[in-house]
Every structure is written in structure tokens, then in C-alpha cells.
């Protein structure tokens, strides 16, 4: 009976080792994919953000961009036809 339990323990250790190997292999694959992902330097990303904020009109900051016509402002409340029906 001792031989049977010893082989069971050995088999369990082998399956645990296989599971650990599979996990490490999957992690290795994910890390390689992450390494191959294109990178942008921080200075380039910052410059891109600065250019975007300088050239894209933000209607929520009228002090910078001036007053905006209501029909051009996507945040302005939509005007109704001027009448309402109470029933």
C-alpha cells in the first residue's frame, strides 16, 4: 500500500509541475507580447497632448476660446419650439 501512495504523490507532484510550467509559459507569452507593443516616448506623448489642447476647441473653457454660438456648442441646452402642452 505504501508503494501505491508513493506513486500517487509522485504523479500529483508531476501534474503540479506541469501546471506550474504551463502558467510560466503563458506568462512568458504575455510578457513577450507586451514587449513587442509599440512604445511612444513620454516627451512625444506630451507634445501630442499639448498640440491637441491648443488646436481643439473646448466649449467648456470660454475664457480661453471666447464665447461660442449656441448652435455650435454641443453642451448648450437644446431649444424647444417655445411652447409646451399641459394636459
C-alpha positions as CSV (number, residue, x, y, z in Angstrom):
1,X,0.0,0.0,0.0
2,X,2.9,2.3,0.6
3,X,4.1,2.0,-3.0
4,X,0.6,2.9,-4.2
5,X,0.5,6.1,-2.2
6,X,4.1,7.0,-3.1
7,X,3.3,6.7,-6.8
8,X,0.1,8.8,-6.3
9,X,2.2,11.5,-4.6
10,X,4.8,11.4,-7.4
11,X,2.0,11.7,-10.0
12,X,0.5,14.6,-8.2
13,X,3.9,16.4,-8.0
14,X,4.3,15.8,-11.7
15,X,0.9,17.3,-12.5
16,X,1.7,20.3,-10.2
17,X,5.0,20.8,-12.0
18,X,3.2,20.7,-15.4
19,X,0.6,23.2,-14.2
20,X,3.4,25.5,-13.0
21,X,5.2,25.1,-16.3
22,X,2.1,26.0,-18.2
23,X,1.5,29.1,-16.1
24,X,5.0,30.2,-16.6
25,X,4.8,29.6,-20.3
26,X,1.6,31.7,-20.6
27,X,3.2,34.4,-18.5
28,X,6.2,34.4,-20.8
29,X,3.9,34.7,-23.9
30,X,2.1,37.7,-22.3
31,X,5.3,39.4,-21.4
32,X,6.7,38.9,-24.9
33,X,3.5,40.4,-26.4
34,X,3.9,43.3,-24.0
35,X,7.5,43.8,-25.1
36,X,6.5,43.9,-28.8
37,X,3.9,46.5,-28.2
38,X,4.8,49.8,-29.9
39,X,6.0,52.5,-27.5
40,X,5.8,56.3,-27.6
41,X,8.4,58.4,-25.7
42,X,6.9,60.4,-22.9
43,X,8.1,63.7,-24.5
44,X,6.4,62.8,-27.8
45,X,3.1,61.9,-26.0
46,X,3.2,65.2,-24.0
47,X,3.9,67.2,-27.1
48,X,1.0,65.5,-28.9
49,X,-1.3,66.3,-25.9
50,X,-0.2,69.9,-25.9
51,X,-0.8,70.2,-29.7
52,X,-4.3,68.7,-29.3
53,X,-5.3,71.0,-26.5
54,X,-4.0,74.1,-28.4
55,X,-5.8,73.2,-31.6
56,X,-9.1,71.6,-30.4
57,X,-11.7,74.0,-29.2
58,X,-13.1,73.2,-25.8
59,X,-16.5,74.8,-25.3
60,X,-16.3,74.3,-21.6
61,X,-13.5,76.9,-21.3
62,X,-14.9,80.2,-22.7
63,X,-12.2,82.2,-21.0
64,X,-9.7,80.6,-23.4
65,X,-11.7,80.2,-26.6
66,X,-14.2,83.0,-26.2
67,X,-18.0,82.8,-26.3
68,X,-19.4,80.2,-28.6
69,X,-22.5,80.5,-30.7
70,X,-25.3,78.4,-29.1
71,X,-25.8,76.3,-32.3
72,X,-22.1,75.4,-32.4
73,X,-22.0,74.4,-28.7
74,X,-22.8,70.7,-28.2
75,X,-23.2,71.3,-24.4
76,X,-25.8,74.1,-24.8
77,X,-29.4,73.1,-23.8
78,X,-31.4,72.3,-26.8
79,X,-34.1,74.9,-27.6
80,X,-37.7,73.7,-27.9
81,X,-40.2,75.2,-30.2
82,X,-41.2,77.7,-27.5
83,X,-44.5,76.2,-26.4
84,X,-45.5,73.5,-24.0
85,X,-48.6,71.5,-23.7
86,X,-50.1,70.8,-20.2
87,X,-52.6,68.0,-20.1
